[in-house]
Amino acid sequence: MKKIYTQILLVFIILISSISSMYAQCDVSTFTVNPVNGMCSQDGVVQVAIPSANGCSATATIRLQNTTSALTFINLDSSGSGQFNNLAPGAYEVMVQQGTTTTAYKPVTVTTSYNMMNVTATGKNTSCGS
């Protein structure tokens, strides 16, 4: 009888562990990047999301396109979302990492509607007559 209870308890523990780890997982390979274009010289945003993430623990890294040095990284929240702020217009790449799983970089371009003010000045020599 004790053996049956032990087996039932073992099955119950395995079931609970499976359900817990299923909910704590996220498929980082499905991550998306979405640019939010700026209105000033350096206020662009790149939003990162992992669809259907629940209890996810992942980081996202951004770099300029075709470079090897990361600009910065962020910790995504438990729903798999986060964003990079204060970006200048340009072409970027984002990758996501969870534990030992690392995705390929995805390209994203940030633009701005900001136009620099152009000022032109001309000088004119004047002379005072006597």
C-alpha positions as CSV (number, residue, x, y, z in Angstrom):
1,M,0.0,0.0,0.0
2,K,2.8,2.4,0.9
3,K,4.4,1.7,-2.6
4,I,1.2,2.8,-4.3
5,Y,1.0,6.1,-2.4
6,T,4.7,6.7,-3.2
7,Q,4.0,6.2,-6.9
8,I,1.0,8.4,-6.9
9,L,3.0,11.1,-5.1
10,L,5.8,10.8,-7.6
11,V,3.4,11.1,-10.5
12,F,1.8,14.2,-8.9
13,I,5.2,15.8,-8.4
14,I,6.2,15.2,-12.0
15,L,2.9,16.6,-13.2
16,I,3.2,19.7,-11.1
17,S,6.8,20.2,-12.3
18,S,5.9,19.8,-15.9
19,I,3.0,22.3,-15.6
20,S,5.2,24.8,-13.8
21,S,8.1,24.6,-16.3
22,M,5.6,24.8,-19.2
23,Y,4.3,28.1,-18.0
24,A,7.7,29.5,-17.1
25,Q,9.0,28.9,-20.7
26,C,9.0,31.1,-23.6
27,D,10.1,30.5,-27.2
28,V,12.6,33.3,-27.8
29,S,12.9,32.3,-31.5
30,T,9.5,34.0,-32.1
31,F,10.5,37.4,-30.7
32,T,9.4,40.5,-32.6
33,V,10.9,44.0,-32.9
34,N,8.9,47.1,-33.6
35,P,10.3,50.6,-34.2
36,V,8.6,53.6,-32.7
37,N,10.0,56.5,-34.8
38,G,11.1,59.7,-33.0
39,M,10.0,63.3,-33.3
40,C,13.3,64.7,-31.9
41,S,16.9,64.1,-32.8
42,Q,17.3,61.1,-30.5
43,D,14.1,59.8,-29.1
44,G,13.4,56.7,-31.1
45,V,12.3,53.4,-29.5
46,V,12.6,49.8,-30.4
47,Q,10.0,47.5,-28.7
48,V,10.9,43.8,-28.2
49,A,8.2,41.2,-27.5
50,I,8.1,37.4,-27.2
51,P,4.6,36.3,-28.1
52,S,2.8,34.1,-25.5
53,A,5.6,34.4,-23.0
54,N,4.6,33.7,-19.4
55,G,7.1,33.8,-16.6
56,C,9.8,34.4,-19.1
57,S,13.3,35.4,-18.0
58,A,15.2,36.7,-21.0
59,T,17.5,39.6,-22.1
60,A,17.6,41.6,-25.4
61,T,20.7,43.1,-26.9
62,I,20.8,45.9,-29.4
63,R,23.7,47.0,-31.7
64,L,24.2,49.1,-34.8
65,Q,23.6,47.1,-37.9
66,N,26.7,45.3,-39.3
67,T,28.8,45.9,-36.2
68,T,29.9,43.4,-33.5
69,S,29.7,45.6,-30.4
70,A,26.5,45.7,-28.4
71,L,25.2,49.2,-27.5
72,T,23.2,48.0,-24.5
73,F,21.0,45.2,-23.2
74,I,17.7,45.1,-21.3
75,N,16.0,42.5,-19.1
76,L,12.6,41.6,-20.6
77,D,9.7,41.5,-18.1
78,S,8.0,38.2,-17.2
79,S,5.6,38.7,-20.2
80,G,8.6,38.9,-22.5
81,S,8.4,42.6,-23.3
82,G,10.8,45.5,-23.1
83,Q,12.1,48.5,-25.1
84,F,15.2,50.3,-25.9
85,N,14.8,54.1,-25.5
86,N,16.5,57.3,-26.7
87,L,17.8,55.9,-30.0
88,A,19.1,58.1,-32.7
89,P,17.8,57.4,-36.3
90,G,19.6,54.5,-37.8
91,A,19.7,50.8,-38.6
92,Y,19.9,48.5,-35.6
93,E,19.9,44.7,-34.9
94,V,18.3,43.1,-31.9
95,M,18.8,39.6,-30.5
96,V,17.2,37.8,-27.5
97,Q,18.8,35.4,-25.1
98,Q,17.3,33.0,-22.5
99,G,19.7,30.9,-20.6
100,T,22.0,29.3,-23.2
101,T,19.6,29.9,-26.0
102,T,20.6,32.8,-28.2
103,T,18.6,34.0,-31.3
104,A,20.0,35.4,-34.5
105,Y,19.9,39.2,-34.8
106,K,16.8,40.8,-36.4
107,P,17.2,44.1,-38.2
108,V,15.1,47.2,-37.3
109,T,15.3,50.8,-38.6
110,V,14.5,53.8,-36.5
111,T,13.6,57.1,-38.2
112,T,12.7,60.6,-37.0
113,S,10.5,63.4,-38.3
114,Y,12.9,65.9,-36.8
115,N,14.4,68.4,-39.2
116,M,17.5,70.3,-38.2
117,M,17.0,74.1,-38.4
118,N,19.2,75.7,-41.1
119,V,20.3,79.2,-40.4
120,T,22.0,81.2,-43.1
121,A,23.6,84.6,-42.4
122,T,25.1,87.0,-44.8
123,G,27.3,90.0,-44.0
124,K,27.3,93.4,-45.8
125,N,30.1,95.9,-45.4
126,T,28.7,99.3,-44.7
127,S,30.6,102.5,-44.5
128,C,29.6,105.7,-42.9
129,G,29.8,108.8,-45.1
130,S,31.1,112.1,-43.8
